[in-house]
């Protein structure tokens, strides 16, 4: 087998391995659209890596915002398997108006970055 042919075959094998690794990463970071029946919350979830998630909880009416907030804490605890976690809210906290004088404007989804503390850093 010539040197050129050997390099060509090596290149194809390397490309195939690289493509396989990239597809695994793409599957891990794929956004999932989900529904929680207990809290009646529609949400999207993306696993960024082993200990980090991006969550987007769909906006609803104001009373439902309480359900979304409780759901967020419970779901974060489940994803982190009862380990400590940090939530970084990036958008969507709704203002409270006891007696609103005008119709409520569109509210963006509650978007959060979740970082789970791993077992090794728990100490």
N, C-alpha and C positions, 0 to 999 in steps of 0.2 A: 504494500500500500504506500502511495507517495506521501510526502510530508504535507502537501496541499490538501489532499483528501483527508488526512488525519486531522488537520486543523479544522477543516470543514465539519467533520463529524463531531469533534470536540465542541465546536461552536453551537451546533444544533442541540447537543445534549445539554450544554450550559443554558441555552435559551429556554429549553423545555423545563429544566429545573427552576429557573427564575420565574417563568410564567406560572408554574404550579405554586410557588411560594406567594406570588402576588395574588392569585385567586383565593388562597386561604385568608390572606389579610383582608381582601375585599369582602369575603363572607362574614368575617368577624365584625367589620364596621358597617354592615348593612343595617339601614333603618327598618325597624319593625313597627307596624301600626297595631296597637293593642287596645283592649277594653277591659276595665276592672269592673266586675259585676257587683262587688260589695259596695264600692263607693260611687258606682255609675260614672266612671271617668274614662274618656277617650284620651289616649296618649300615644306618643311615638317614643321609641327608645333606640338608641344607638350605642353599642358597646365600642368605646374607643380603644381600650386595651383591657388587660386583666382587671385592673382596679378603677377604671374611669368610664363613666357613662355620660351621655347627653340625653336629657329627658325633655320632652315638650308636651305639656298637658294642655289639652284643648280648652279654650275659653268657653264659658257658659254664663248663665245668669249669676248675679251677685251672691245669692244664698248658696249656690253650688260651689263658689270659690272656697268655702270652708271645707267642703268634701275634698276638693282638689288638694288643699293644703295638708289635710290629715292623710290622704292617700300618698302624697309625696313623702312624708316622713316614714310611713309604714313600708312603702315600696323601696325606699332607699335602704332601710334596715334589712329587708329581705335580700336585696341585691348584694349587700355587703356581708351577708351571712352573720348578722348580729355583731359584727366588728364595728368599731367607731368609724364615723364618716364625716365628710364635710360637704356642704351644699353651697354652691355659688349661684345665686339667682341672677340671671342676666337680663330678664325682661318679664313683664306680665303681672306684676303685683298690682292688684286692683285697689283703687281708692274707695273709701267708704263714705257714702253720703246718706245720712239718716232720712232726710226728706229731700230727695232730688227734685229739682225744679224743671228739668228738661230730660228728654230721653237719653238713655245711656249710649255713649258712642261705642263703636267696635272696640273690643278689648283684645289685645294680642294674646297668644298662648303664653302660659307660664313656662319659661324656659330655664333649665337648670343644668349646671355641670355638677356631677356627683363624683366625689373621690373617696374610695373606700380605703381604710387603713388596712394594710396587709398584716398577717399574723406575725411576720418577722419584725415589723416596726411598731408593734403594739406595746412593747415594753416601755 
